[in-house]
Amino acid sequence: MRNEFNHARNDSPRSGGSKRTAPVAWGAIVATAIAVILWLTLHA
């Protein structure tokens, strides 16, 4: 029980952090790509 609890507790912040960071990072990349495409389209 201790090993499982410690493993879950130690692994949770890392996996949770990556799960929280990944969507934000991809969202920022997608938003930036859309913004660049729109800017190039409007200013072409």
CHARMM internal coordinates of N, CA and C (Angstrom, degrees):
IC EDIT
DIST 1 N 1 CA 1.4608
DIST 1 CA 1 C 1.5267
ANGL 1 N 1 CA 1 C 111.14
DIST 1 C 2 N 1.3316
ANGL 1 CA 1 C 2 N 116.30
DIHE 1 N 1 CA 1 C 2 N -41.72
DIST 2 N 2 CA 1.4620
ANGL 1 C 2 N 2 CA 118.65
DIHE 1 CA 1 C 2 N 2 CA -178.74
DIST 2 CA 2 C 1.5252
ANGL 2 N 2 CA 2 C 111.10
DIHE 1 C 2 N 2 CA 2 C -65.16
DIST 2 C 3 N 1.3304
ANGL 2 CA 2 C 3 N 115.91
DIHE 2 N 2 CA 2 C 3 N -41.95
DIST 3 N 3 CA 1.4664
ANGL 2 C 3 N 3 CA 118.80
DIHE 2 CA 2 C 3 N 3 CA -179.16
DIST 3 CA 3 C 1.5317
ANGL 3 N 3 CA 3 C 110.44
DIHE 2 C 3 N 3 CA 3 C -64.61
DIST 3 C 4 N 1.3133
ANGL 3 CA 3 C 4 N 116.52
DIHE 3 N 3 CA 3 C 4 N -43.03
DIST 4 N 4 CA 1.4636
ANGL 3 C 4 N 4 CA 119.46
DIHE 3 CA 3 C 4 N 4 CA -179.67
DIST 4 CA 4 C 1.5350
ANGL 4 N 4 CA 4 C 110.52
DIHE 3 C 4 N 4 CA 4 C -65.62
DIST 4 C 5 N 1.3376
ANGL 4 CA 4 C 5 N 115.81
DIHE 4 N 4 CA 4 C 5 N -42.36
DIST 5 N 5 CA 1.4586
ANGL 4 C 5 N 5 CA 119.61
DIHE 4 CA 4 C 5 N 5 CA -178.74
DIST 5 CA 5 C 1.5333
ANGL 5 N 5 CA 5 C 110.13
DIHE 4 C 5 N 5 CA 5 C -65.60
DIST 5 C 6 N 1.3354
ANGL 5 CA 5 C 6 N 116.61
DIHE 5 N 5 CA 5 C 6 N -45.18
DIST 6 N 6 CA 1.4578
ANGL 5 C 6 N 6 CA 120.04
DIHE 5 CA 5 C 6 N 6 CA -179.71
DIST 6 CA 6 C 1.5232
ANGL 6 N 6 CA 6 C 110.61
DIHE 5 C 6 N 6 CA 6 C -64.43
DIST 6 C 7 N 1.3343
ANGL 6 CA 6 C 7 N 115.98
DIHE 6 N 6 CA 6 C 7 N -40.74
DIST 7 N 7 CA 1.4624
ANGL 6 C 7 N 7 CA 119.22
DIHE 6 CA 6 C 7 N 7 CA 179.83
DIST 7 CA 7 C 1.5322
ANGL 7 N 7 CA 7 C 110.07
DIHE 6 C 7 N 7 CA 7 C -63.61
DIST 7 C 8 N 1.3203
ANGL 7 CA 7 C 8 N 116.18
DIHE 7 N 7 CA 7 C 8 N -44.38
DIST 8 N 8 CA 1.4637
ANGL 7 C 8 N 8 CA 119.86
DIHE 7 CA 7 C 8 N 8 CA -179.46
DIST 8 CA 8 C 1.5293
ANGL 8 N 8 CA 8 C 110.14
DIHE 7 C 8 N 8 CA 8 C -65.54
DIST 8 C 9 N 1.3400
ANGL 8 CA 8 C 9 N 115.66
DIHE 8 N 8 CA 8 C 9 N -41.36
DIST 9 N 9 CA 1.4656
ANGL 8 C 9 N 9 CA 118.72
DIHE 8 CA 8 C 9 N 9 CA -177.95
DIST 9 CA 9 C 1.5266
ANGL 9 N 9 CA 9 C 110.48
DIHE 8 C 9 N 9 CA 9 C -68.24
DIST 9 C 10 N 1.3296
ANGL 9 CA 9 C 10 N 116.47
DIHE 9 N 9 CA 9 C 10 N -39.91
DIST 10 N 10 CA 1.4653
ANGL 9 C 10 N 10 CA 119.76
DIHE 9 CA 9 C 10 N 10 CA -178.74
DIST 10 CA 10 C 1.5302
ANGL 10 N 10 CA 10 C 110.79
DIHE 9 C 10 N 10 CA 10 C -73.24
DIST 10 C 11 N 1.3249
ANGL 10 CA 10 C 11 N 116.89
DIHE 10 N 10 CA 10 C 11 N -32.63
DIST 11 N 11 CA 1.4562
ANGL 10 C 11 N 11 CA 120.54
DIHE 10 CA 10 C 11 N 11 CA -175.36
DIST 11 CA 11 C 1.5310
ANGL 11 N 11 CA 11 C 111.02
DIHE 10 C 11 N 11 CA 11 C -85.30
DIST 11 C 12 N 1.3174
ANGL 11 CA 11 C 12 N 117.06
DIHE 11 N 11 CA 11 C 12 N -24.60
DIST 12 N 12 CA 1.4568
ANGL 11 C 12 N 12 CA 121.14
DIHE 11 CA 11 C 12 N 12 CA -174.67
DIST 12 CA 12 C 1.5285
ANGL 12 N 12 CA 12 C 112.91
DIHE 11 C 12 N 12 CA 12 C -62.78
DIST 12 C 13 N 1.3364
ANGL 12 CA 12 C 13 N 119.38
DIHE 12 N 12 CA 12 C 13 N -49.60
DIST 13 N 13 CA 1.4689
ANGL 12 C 13 N 13 CA 118.58
DIHE 12 CA 12 C 13 N 13 CA -178.09
DIST 13 CA 13 C 1.5265
ANGL 13 N 13 CA 13 C 111.90
DIHE 12 C 13 N 13 CA 13 C -61.92
DIST 13 C 14 N 1.3264
ANGL 13 CA 13 C 14 N 116.91
DIHE 13 N 13 CA 13 C 14 N -37.05
DIST 14 N 14 CA 1.4756
ANGL 13 C 14 N 14 CA 119.43
DIHE 13 CA 13 C 14 N 14 CA -178.88
DIST 14 CA 14 C 1.5224
ANGL 14 N 14 CA 14 C 110.48
DIHE 13 C 14 N 14 CA 14 C -68.20
DIST 14 C 15 N 1.3393
ANGL 14 CA 14 C 15 N 116.36
DIHE 14 N 14 CA 14 C 15 N -49.88
DIST 15 N 15 CA 1.4639
ANGL 14 C 15 N 15 CA 119.38
DIHE 14 CA 14 C 15 N 15 CA -179.15
DIST 15 CA 15 C 1.5215
ANGL 15 N 15 CA 15 C 110.27
DIHE 14 C 15 N 15 CA 15 C -65.87
DIST 15 C 16 N 1.3395
ANGL 15 CA 15 C 16 N 116.30
DIHE 15 N 15 CA 15 C 16 N -40.67
DIST 16 N 16 CA 1.4601
ANGL 15 C 16 N 16 CA 120.11
DIHE 15 CA 15 C 16 N 16 CA 178.62
DIST 16 CA 16 C 1.5126
ANGL 16 N 16 CA 16 C 110.88
DIHE 15 C 16 N 16 CA 16 C -63.35
DIST 16 C 17 N 1.3406
ANGL 16 CA 16 C 17 N 116.25
DIHE 16 N 16 CA 16 C 17 N -41.03
DIST 17 N 17 CA 1.4565
ANGL 16 C 17 N 17 CA 119.76
DIHE 16 CA 16 C 17 N 17 CA 179.28
DIST 17 CA 17 C 1.5084
ANGL 17 N 17 CA 17 C 111.63
DIHE 16 C 17 N 17 CA 17 C -64.74
DIST 17 C 18 N 1.3303
ANGL 17 CA 17 C 18 N 116.45
DIHE 17 N 17 CA 17 C 18 N -42.43
DIST 18 N 18 CA 1.4601
ANGL 17 C 18 N 18 CA 119.43
DIHE 17 CA 17 C 18 N 18 CA -179.61
DIST 18 CA 18 C 1.5260
ANGL 18 N 18 CA 18 C 110.39
DIHE 17 C 18 N 18 CA 18 C -68.14
DIST 18 C 19 N 1.3409
ANGL 18 CA 18 C 19 N 115.79
DIHE 18 N 18 CA 18 C 19 N -37.33
DIST 19 N 19 CA 1.4651
ANGL 18 C 19 N 19 CA 118.88
DIHE 18 CA 18 C 19 N 19 CA 179.28
DIST 19 CA 19 C 1.5215
ANGL 19 N 19 CA 19 C 110.79
DIHE 18 C 19 N 19 CA 19 C -68.01
DIST 19 C 20 N 1.3375
ANGL 19 CA 19 C 20 N 116.51
DIHE 19 N 19 CA 19 C 20 N -33.03
DIST 20 N 20 CA 1.4686
ANGL 19 C 20 N 20 CA 119.12
DIHE 19 CA 19 C 20 N 20 CA 178.65
DIST 20 CA 20 C 1.5182
ANGL 20 N 20 CA 20 C 111.25
DIHE 19 C 20 N 20 CA 20 C -77.91
DIST 20 C 21 N 1.3263
ANGL 20 CA 20 C 21 N 116.91
DIHE 20 N 20 CA 20 C 21 N -37.56
DIST 21 N 21 CA 1.4613
ANGL 20 C 21 N 21 CA 121.03
DIHE 20 CA 20 C 21 N 21 CA -175.59
DIST 21 CA 21 C 1.5225
ANGL 21 N 21 CA 21 C 111.55
DIHE 20 C 21 N 21 CA 21 C -75.87
DIST 21 C 22 N 1.3229
ANGL 21 CA 21 C 22 N 117.29
DIHE 21 N 21 CA 21 C 22 N -41.09
DIST 22 N 22 CA 1.4651
ANGL 21 C 22 N 22 CA 121.26
DIHE 21 CA 21 C 22 N 22 CA -175.67
DIST 22 CA 22 C 1.5336
ANGL 22 N 22 CA 22 C 112.40
DIHE 21 C 22 N 22 CA 22 C -56.20
DIST 22 C 23 N 1.3404
ANGL 22 CA 22 C 23 N 119.13
DIHE 22 N 22 CA 22 C 23 N -53.83
DIST 23 N 23 CA 1.4738
ANGL 22 C 23 N 23 CA 118.87
DIHE 22 CA 22 C 23 N 23 CA -179.70
DIST 23 CA 23 C 1.5278
ANGL 23 N 23 CA 23 C 112.56
DIHE 22 C 23 N 23 CA 23 C -60.23
DIST 23 C 24 N 1.3295
ANGL 23 CA 23 C 24 N 117.04
DIHE 23 N 23 CA 23 C 24 N -36.86
DIST 24 N 24 CA 1.4661
ANGL 23 C 24 N 24 CA 120.30
DIHE 23 CA 23 C 24 N 24 CA 179.53
DIST 24 CA 24 C 1.5175
ANGL 24 N 24 CA 24 C 109.67
DIHE 23 C 24 N 24 CA 24 C -66.56
DIST 24 C 25 N 1.3361
ANGL 24 CA 24 C 25 N 116.25
DIHE 24 N 24 CA 24 C 25 N -42.86
DIST 25 N 25 CA 1.4638
ANGL 24 C 25 N 25 CA 120.07
DIHE 24 CA 24 C 25 N 25 CA -179.88
DIST 25 CA 25 C 1.5226
ANGL 25 N 25 CA 25 C 110.36
DIHE 24 C 25 N 25 CA 25 C -65.18
DIST 25 C 26 N 1.3333
ANGL 25 CA 25 C 26 N 116.94
DIHE 25 N 25 CA 25 C 26 N -47.32
DIST 26 N 26 CA 1.4779
ANGL 25 C 26 N 26 CA 119.64
DIHE 25 CA 25 C 26 N 26 CA 178.91
DIST 26 CA 26 C 1.5277
ANGL 26 N 26 CA 26 C 110.24
DIHE 25 C 26 N 26 CA 26 C -63.64
DIST 26 C 27 N 1.3227
ANGL 26 CA 26 C 27 N 117.25
DIHE 26 N 26 CA 26 C 27 N -38.79
DIST 27 N 27 CA 1.4618
ANGL 26 C 27 N 27 CA 120.17
DIHE 26 CA 26 C 27 N 27 CA 178.69
DIST 27 CA 27 C 1.5186
ANGL 27 N 27 CA 27 C 111.15
DIHE 26 C 27 N 27 CA 27 C -62.51
DIST 27 C 28 N 1.3491
ANGL 27 CA 27 C 28 N 116.39
DIHE 27 N 27 CA 27 C 28 N -40.04
DIST 28 N 28 CA 1.4607
ANGL 27 C 28 N 28 CA 120.49
DIHE 27 CA 27 C 28 N 28 CA 178.77
DIST 28 CA 28 C 1.5271
ANGL 28 N 28 CA 28 C 110.18
DIHE 27 C 28 N 28 CA 28 C -66.86
DIST 28 C 29 N 1.3429
ANGL 28 CA 28 C 29 N 116.53
DIHE 28 N 28 CA 28 C 29 N -40.53
DIST 29 N 29 CA 1.4692
ANGL 28 C 29 N 29 CA 120.18
DIHE 28 CA 28 C 29 N 29 CA 179.52
DIST 29 CA 29 C 1.5269
ANGL 29 N 29 CA 29 C 110.25
DIHE 28 C 29 N 29 CA 29 C -64.21
DIST 29 C 30 N 1.3227
ANGL 29 CA 29 C 30 N 116.02
DIHE 29 N 29 CA 29 C 30 N -46.30
DIST 30 N 30 CA 1.4730
ANGL 29 C 30 N 30 CA 120.29
DIHE 29 CA 29 C 30 N 30 CA -179.92
DIST 30 CA 30 C 1.5206
ANGL 30 N 30 CA 30 C 110.55
DIHE 29 C 30 N 30 CA 30 C -63.44
DIST 30 C 31 N 1.3340
ANGL 30 CA 30 C 31 N 116.63
DIHE 30 N 30 CA 30 C 31 N -44.14
DIST 31 N 31 CA 1.4650
ANGL 30 C 31 N 31 CA 120.64
DIHE 30 CA 30 C 31 N 31 CA -179.98
DIST 31 CA 31 C 1.5250
ANGL 31 N 31 CA 31 C 110.59
DIHE 30 C 31 N 31 CA 31 C -62.07
DIST 31 C 32 N 1.3334
ANGL 31 CA 31 C 32 N 116.38
DIHE 31 N 31 CA 31 C 32 N -41.32
DIST 32 N 32 CA 1.4631
ANGL 31 C 32 N 32 CA 120.39
DIHE 31 CA 31 C 32 N 32 CA 178.97
DIST 32 CA 32 C 1.5234
ANGL 32 N 32 CA 32 C 110.59
DIHE 31 C 32 N 32 CA 32 C -65.16
DIST 32 C 33 N 1.3373
ANGL 32 CA 32 C 33 N 116.25
DIHE 32 N 32 CA 32 C 33 N -43.03
DIST 33 N 33 CA 1.4653
ANGL 32 C 33 N 33 CA 120.24
DIHE 32 CA 32 C 33 N 33 CA 179.58
DIST 33 CA 33 C 1.5263
ANGL 33 N 33 CA 33 C 110.64
DIHE 32 C 33 N 33 CA 33 C -61.41
DIST 33 C 34 N 1.3302
ANGL 33 CA 33 C 34 N 116.62
DIHE 33 N 33 CA 33 C 34 N -44.33
DIST 34 N 34 CA 1.4673
ANGL 33 C 34 N 34 CA 120.50
DIHE 33 CA 33 C 34 N 34 CA 179.25
DIST 34 CA 34 C 1.5239
ANGL 34 N 34 CA 34 C 110.24
DIHE 33 C 34 N 34 CA 34 C -63.83
DIST 34 C 35 N 1.3366
ANGL 34 CA 34 C 35 N 116.55
DIHE 34 N 34 CA 34 C 35 N -41.68
DIST 35 N 35 CA 1.4526
ANGL 34 C 35 N 35 CA 120.27
DIHE 34 CA 34 C 35 N 35 CA 179.79
DIST 35 CA 35 C 1.5311
ANGL 35 N 35 CA 35 C 111.07
DIHE 34 C 35 N 35 CA 35 C -62.64
DIST 35 C 36 N 1.3276
ANGL 35 CA 35 C 36 N 116.38
DIHE 35 N 35 CA 35 C 36 N -41.87
DIST 36 N 36 CA 1.4747
ANGL 35 C 36 N 36 CA 120.38
DIHE 35 CA 35 C 36 N 36 CA 179.34
DIST 36 CA 36 C 1.5206
ANGL 36 N 36 CA 36 C 109.69
DIHE 35 C 36 N 36 CA 36 C -65.63
DIST 36 C 37 N 1.3179
ANGL 36 CA 36 C 37 N 117.74
DIHE 36 N 36 CA 36 C 37 N -43.60
DIST 37 N 37 CA 1.4692
ANGL 36 C 37 N 37 CA 120.67
DIHE 36 CA 36 C 37 N 37 CA 179.60
DIST 37 CA 37 C 1.5317
ANGL 37 N 37 CA 37 C 110.67
DIHE 36 C 37 N 37 CA 37 C -62.60
DIST 37 C 38 N 1.3314
ANGL 37 CA 37 C 38 N 116.38
DIHE 37 N 37 CA 37 C 38 N -44.37
DIST 38 N 38 CA 1.4560
ANGL 37 C 38 N 38 CA 119.56
DIHE 37 CA 37 C 38 N 38 CA 178.83
DIST 38 CA 38 C 1.5332
ANGL 38 N 38 CA 38 C 110.46
DIHE 37 C 38 N 38 CA 38 C -63.32
DIST 38 C 39 N 1.3356
ANGL 38 CA 38 C 39 N 117.41
DIHE 38 N 38 CA 38 C 39 N -41.70
DIST 39 N 39 CA 1.4593
ANGL 38 C 39 N 39 CA 120.58
DIHE 38 CA 38 C 39 N 39 CA -178.72
DIST 39 CA 39 C 1.5239
ANGL 39 N 39 CA 39 C 110.21
DIHE 38 C 39 N 39 CA 39 C -64.89
DIST 39 C 40 N 1.3274
ANGL 39 CA 39 C 40 N 116.95
DIHE 39 N 39 CA 39 C 40 N -44.31
DIST 40 N 40 CA 1.4556
ANGL 39 C 40 N 40 CA 119.95
DIHE 39 CA 39 C 40 N 40 CA 179.53
DIST 40 CA 40 C 1.5263
ANGL 40 N 40 CA 40 C 110.88
DIHE 39 C 40 N 40 CA 40 C -65.18
DIST 40 C 41 N 1.3447
ANGL 40 CA 40 C 41 N 115.95
DIHE 40 N 40 CA 40 C 41 N -36.43
DIST 41 N 41 CA 1.4600
ANGL 40 C 41 N 41 CA 119.49
DIHE 40 CA 40 C 41 N 41 CA 179.92
DIST 41 CA 41 C 1.5251
ANGL 41 N 41 CA 41 C 110.69
DIHE 40 C 41 N 41 CA 41 C -67.79
DIST 41 C 42 N 1.3134
ANGL 41 CA 41 C 42 N 116.75
DIHE 41 N 41 CA 41 C 42 N -42.16
DIST 42 N 42 CA 1.4596
ANGL 41 C 42 N 42 CA 120.42
DIHE 41 CA 41 C 42 N 42 CA -178.06
DIST 42 CA 42 C 1.5377
ANGL 42 N 42 CA 42 C 112.01
DIHE 41 C 42 N 42 CA 42 C -73.97
DIST 42 C 43 N 1.3333
ANGL 42 CA 42 C 43 N 116.60
DIHE 42 N 42 CA 42 C 43 N -32.37
DIST 43 N 43 CA 1.4715
ANGL 42 C 43 N 43 CA 119.91
DIHE 42 CA 42 C 43 N 43 CA -175.05
DIST 43 CA 43 C 1.5307
ANGL 43 N 43 CA 43 C 112.95
DIHE 42 C 43 N 43 CA 43 C -105.05
DIST 43 C 44 N 1.3095
ANGL 43 CA 43 C 44 N 116.12
DIHE 43 N 43 CA 43 C 44 N 10.76
DIST 44 N 44 CA 1.4673
ANGL 43 C 44 N 44 CA 118.27
DIHE 43 CA 43 C 44 N 44 CA -177.97
DIST 44 CA 44 C 1.5317
ANGL 44 N 44 CA 44 C 109.19
DIHE 43 C 44 N 44 CA 44 C -72.21
END
COOR INIT
IC SEED 1 N 1 CA 1 C
IC BUILD
